[in-house]
Amino acid sequence: MRVNETIVRSGYFWTPDAPDNKLPGTLTISDGGEIELEVIGNFDGSAGIPNPMDEMDVKKIIGQIEKSGYVTIDDCLYRHKNFAFGGIAKSTLTGHRALFGVHLLDPEPQIDTYRCSFEGLDEWVAISGIKAQTDFEAKTATITFEPPPKISYELTDGYTFSVIFGWTAPFSGGSTEAKITQRAYLEIHSTELRPLGDFIYISYRFANFLALALDESTSLKDVTISSYAIVQDFGGGEDKKTKPIQIETYYQSLPFSESVPQLKRPNMLFAYPQVREKLGSMLSSWMKMYEVIGPALSLYFASKAGEHKYLDGKFLALAQALETYHRRTTDDVLMDDKKFKQLVKSLVESCPEEQQDWLKGRLSFGNELSLAKRLKKVFDPYKAQLGNSSKRSTLIRKIVDTRNYLTHYSKDIETKSAKGRELWDICLKMEVIFQLCLLRDVGLTEAEVSSIASQSYSIKQKLNET
């Protein structure tokens, strides 16, 4: 989660089962959504000689802090648990999640609406309600603003995805400057109350969908949640009404990149206006894809988010992602399963008895396709992007040799493995193939995928076509 300015709030904190043990302290939320709570004392009230059997985790801490009022911090763990020995003890805890504006005692909040923004969402949506006209001869300028309408798509399981637009307008008083801002938000709404964790997981999947479209890792920011069951009163007398509390929410979300992405429109694979008519079906397909190729997606997006500090790690993640993708999307084997079992049986029976268990182990995955065969099948639909048969075969052989070397570090194939710039170029080509596979699987036609491949400056760069 992106936190542009570190949040620091002083206040008093306590646990639900010990409301009289209020500890003064400071809550800090830094970039990435890291939550740290520093308090004077310990929540278990321990003093003197520390007991090694003391619990180091605190399930829930509630408190009252400056500016924001109530706060709930879930799943806390002592980072430093100090003891006074007659002096002042200061302890530090980390938290999994912080909710501003409420005291929620349930283990998992039940909500119906989750709203957030993402880096790059405004650029991807590419819709503005701001219009400006300038007449240089008359020396006049007119700026008008009309909020864009809400964009909604019904998904399965009772969820609705919406893009909504928040905005601020200038004050009506006299001024030497007038400013209008507009920002796009994603809103996920459910027809029934669900655990907050369900919404977090869906937003994570959407973050990766957006990262695919932008061809850049993107980070979550500005999360608020609400529920028709968590309300506040306003008005008085007969006019007394209630409305859901807008709860600011902070946690360490994935994906997260330490650096803010430098987004450029030509580098996007596709923007919202290009897929406006089919975005609902694309999102439904994307959500379902996680049930089939979730591990492959995790490997790919981890490589895009920069989680691998060295190029060798990025290469291995991409190679494994492609191999896992093919394994999860096909049932291809070397031969008919029945024939393979008969072959194994005959081989084992003809083998000396003392080596039979060894042979069974060696043959247990003998009907699996090799990495080379899997890569060939994955690459075949994209011949236009990878060149002729000779070029594709050379690329596949180089990937296989490099994967084998980086896995086993055998001296026999060290000279055959890619290094340096060559390894980087191979990583970029594997990225392109995985992206094209995902574009096809998410519902774009072959012609649309080919058009993206031919027009995207980013893809051309990766294929060394610029």
N, C-alpha and C positions, 0 to 999 in steps of 0.2 A: 504494500500500500504506500502510495506516495504521500508524504507529509511535507509540504514545502517549507513550513516554518515549525520548528520544534515547539510542541505544546508543553507548557510548564504550569501546573496548578497546585497551589498549596491548600491544605485543608485538614480535616480529621477523618480517620479511617477506622473501621471496626469490622468484626465478623458477625453474621446474623445470630450466632448462638452466644455471643458475649457483647451485647450492646453497650454495656457500661465501661468496657475497656477501650475507650476511644484514644487513638494514638495520633499525635500531630505528625504530619509528613508532607511529602511533595510527590506528586504524580507527574511523570515525564513521558511523553510520547514522541519518539524521534522518527526520522525518515525510514521508511520500510515498515512502519507500524509497530516498532519495538516498544513495549510498555515496561516501564520501570517505576517501582514505588519504593521510596525511601522513607522510613518511619523511625520515630524515637521510641525504642522499646521492641517488644515481641508480642505477637497476637495471642500466643498461648500464656502470656504473663509469666514466663519462666525467668528466673534470675539466679545468680550464683553460678555453681558449677554446671556446665552444660551436660545434658544427658544424651549419649549417642543414639538412644532410642526415640528421641523427640522427632515428631513428624516434620518433614521439610517442605511439605506442600500444604496450601490453604485453598480449599475448593472455591470459596467465594469471599470477597471483601467488598463491603459497601462503605460509602462515605459521603461527605459533603465538601465540595471544593469551590474555590472562588470562580466567579463568572458563570460556571456551568451548573451549579447547584448539586443535585444528587449525582452519584456515580456508582456503577457496579463494575467490579473487576473479577473476571472468571479465571479459574484454574491457575492460581498463583503458586510460585515456587521460590523458596528462599535462595537467593544468590549468596548473600552473606548474612549470617545470623549471629549477631554479637550479643554478649552478655555484660551486664553492668559491673559486677564485682564491686559494688558501692559507688560506681560512677554513673555516667549516662551511656546507655546502649543505643546504638544506631544500626538498623538492619535494612537490607535491600532485598526486594523481591521482584521477580519478573511476572508478567501477566500474559495470559493467552488472548484476552479480549477485554476491551473497555467500552462501556455503554454510558453515555453522558445524558443526564436528565431524569434518570429513574433509579429506583431500587428494585431489582428483579431477583427474587429468591429462588425461582424455579431453576433446576440444573441447566435447562436449555430453553431460551425464550421461544414462545410460539407467536409467529407473526404472519401477516398476509401481504405485506408490501415491503419491497427492498429496492432502494433507489441509490444509484451510484453514477460516477463518471469515470471515464478512462482517458488516458493520454491518447490523443489522435482521434477521438470519437467525433469531434466537431469537423475535423478535416475530412474524415471518412463519410460523414452524413452529407456534407457539402450543401447545406440548406441555410439560407440567411433571410431573416425578415427585415434586414436593414437595406434601405435604398437611398442613394444620394444623387442629387442633381446639382450641377454647378453651371451658372450662367456668368461667364467671365466678362462679357460686355456690360451686363447690368450689375456686375459685382455682387451677386447674390448666390447663396447656396441653400438648398433645402434637403433636409434629412428626415425621412419618414421610417417608422418601424411598425411592423405588424407581426406579432408572435406567430411563428409557423405552427400549423395544427399538429396535434399529437398523432404519432404514427404507431399503429398497434397491429400485432399479429397473434392470433390464437395458436397456442401450441397444445400438445397432448398433455394429459394428466392434470388438466385444470389450470395451467399456467398461461398468463398473457405477457408477452414481451412488448414493451412500448418504448419509443424514443420521444421524450418530452423536452421542451425548451424552457429553460429559466432565463430571466432577463432582468436587467436593471435600467432605469431611465434617469435622466438628469433631473435635478430639482427645478421647480418652476420659477424660482426667484432669479434675480439678475445674476449673471455670472460671465466670466470671460472664457469659460470652457464648458462644453456640453459633451457628455459621454454616454453612449448606449452600449451595453454589453449583452451578449447572448451566449448561452452555453447549452450544449446537448447533454442529456442525462439518459441513462438506461433505467427503466422501471420494470421490475418483475413483480407481477401480482398473481396471487392465488385466490381461488374461490373459497378456500378453507384455510384455517390456521395450520401452519406447518412449522417444524423446527427451523431456527435460523440457519443451522448447518446445511439444510437442503438448498436454501437460497444462495448461500456462499458457494456451494459446489456448482450451481448453475451459472453464477456470475463468473466463476473460474473458467468454465467451458466457453462462455461468451468471450472472455478476455482472449482466449486462444483463437477463437474464430476471427476476432478483430485483428489479432497479430498476424494471422494468415493473410487477411485482406490487405493490411498495411505493409506486409513483409518486414515488420519491425516488432520486437517485443514491446508490449505496452503494459503499464501499471495501473492498478485500480486507485481511485481516490474519491474523497467526499461521499462516504457511505452514510445513509440514514435509513432507519427501519421504522416500521409502525405496525400497529395492530388495532383492530376495532375493539379488542379486549383490554388495551392499555390506553386509557384516555385521561384527559384533564377537564375539569369543569371551568366554564367561563359564563359570564352573565350573572344575573341574580334574580331572585323571586321567580315569577312565572316564566321569565325568559331564560332561565338557567338551561344551558346546553353543554354538550360534551364534544370533544374532538380528539382524535388520536394524537398521542405525543410523538413528535418527530425526534427520534433517538439517534444522536450522532454515535457512530460505531467505528471502532478502530481495532485492527488486528493485523498480523503479518500474513499478507496474502501472496499467492502465487498466480501468475508469474510476476517477478519484480526485478527490474534492472536498476543498478546503482546510478546509471547515467540516464538522463532524460533523452528519449529518442529524438533524433533530428529527422522529422518527417518531411518528405517531399512528394508532391502529388504524382509526378511521373514514375516514382518507384512503387506505388501501390499496385497490387495485382488487380484489385477491382474496388470501386467505390459504391456507396449505396445507390446512387442514381442508375448504375448499370444493372443492378439486380433487384430493383424496387419491386417488380412484379412477382418475383419468385423467392423473396427473402424469407417469407414464412416457412415454405417447404424446405429451404436450405437450412434454416435454423433447426427445424425438426430433424432433418437428416443428420445434422452435425451432433445434436444431443444423443441420437441413437448410435452414432459411430463410436462413442466412448465405450459402449457395451461390447463392441467387437474389437476395436484396435486401440483401446485405451493405453496399453503399455507402449505401443509404437508412437502414439501422439505425445506421451510424456517424454520419451527419449528425444523426439524431434524438437519440441518446444524448450526443453532444457538446454539443448545446443544453441537455440536462437537467443535465449535469455542470457547467455554468457556464463552459465554455471560451470562450464569446463574451462579452467584457466589456461590449459595447454591444448595445442592443436591436436595432439594425439588423442586426447579425451573426446574432443568434438568429433573427430573422424570415427572413432569407435562407436559413439552414440548414434551417429547417422547411419553407419553400416548396420548396426543392430536394429535400428528403427526400420530400415528397408526390409531386412530379413524377417522381422517380426510382423510387419505389415503384410507381406506375402503369405506368411504362415497362417495369419489370422483371417485372411480374406479368401483363401482357396483350400481345397482338400487335395491338392496335387501331391502325388507320390511317384516313386520310380516305376512301380508295377502294381498290378492288382493285389489288394491286401491278401486275398486267399492264396494266390500264387506265391506271394512272398513268405507267408507262414509255412507253406509246403516246402519251399526252398530252405528256409531256416531249419525245419525239422530234419530234412535229408542231410544237411551239412552237419548238424549237431550229432546225428546218429553215426555219421562216418568219421567223427572226430574221436580221438582217444578219450576215454572216460575222464581222466584226470584234467583234461583241458576243456571239457564241455561247458562248465560254468563260465570260464573265461570267454569262450566263443559266444555264448548266449549274450553276455554283456556287450561284446563288441558288435553284435548284430542287432541289438535291441532298437537302435535308431537307423538301421541299414536301409530302410525304405524311404527315409527322408531325402528330400532334394538337397543338393549341395548349395552353398552360398552362391556359387557361380550360376547355377541353373535358376535359382530364385531371382537373382539380379537380372538375368536375361529376360525372364518372363515379365518382370516389373518394367524394364526398360523398353521392351518391344513396342508398346503403343506410342512411344515418343521418339521414334526414329528420326523424325524431321528435326528435332532439337539436338540430337546427339550425333548426327552424322551417319556415314555409311557403316556397313557391317564390320569392316576392319577397325574403324575407330571405336565402335561400341565394344567389340571383343577385347581390344587393348585396354579400354577403360575398366571393363569388368575384371580382367586378369590382374590389373594393377590394384584394384580394390581388394580382391581376394588375397593377393600376396601381402599387401600391407596389413589387412586385418589379421592374417595368420602370424605375421611377424610381431605385431603389437600385442598379440594375445600370448604367444609362446616365446618370443624373442629367440627364435632359432637362427643360428648363424648361417644356416644353409640358404635362407631366403632374405637375409638382411639386405643384400645388394638389389633385390627385386622390389623392395618396398619403397613407397613414395616418401619424400621428405621435403621440408621447406615449402617453396612456392608451388611445387607440383602437388604436394599434399593439400595445400590450401585450395588450389583449383579443383581438385577432386571433391573436396568437401562442398564447394559451391555447386558443382554439378549434381551431387547427391541431393542437396537441398532443393534444387529445381525439380528433380524427378519426384521427390516426395510432395512438393507443393502441387505439381500437376496432377498427381494421383488424388490428392485431397480435393482439388477443384472438381475433378470428375465425380468423385464419390459424393460430394455435397450436393450435386444436382445440376451442374453446368453441362451443357452439351459438348460433344467433341469439337464442334465448330467454335463454341465460345472459349473452350480451353485453348485451342490453337490460336485464337485471336489474342487472348491474354499473353500467351507465350511470345507472339510476334510483336506485340506493342509495348510490353513492359520493359522499361529501361533497366530495371533491376535484374530481370531474367537475362536480358542480353548481356549485361555486365558479367553475370555469373558464368555464362557460356562463352565468354570472350568474343562476343560478336560486336562489341562497340569499339 
